């Protein structure tokens, strides 16, 4: 797997895990867990974009 695909895959997983944490934090009333989930979700989106940029420069 090339690095751009790897970044996109890891970013997708991180985004999904962040969404679960965010929703769980909201459901149980834990703002710390919700905020960590939101941050992880954003990190995942950024990592996906890094993969997109790497793909452009690999061509």
Buried (B, 14 or more C-beta within 10 A) or exposed (E): EEEBEEBBBBBBEBBEBBBEBBEEBBEEEBEEBBEBBBEBBEBBBBBBEBBEEBBEEEE
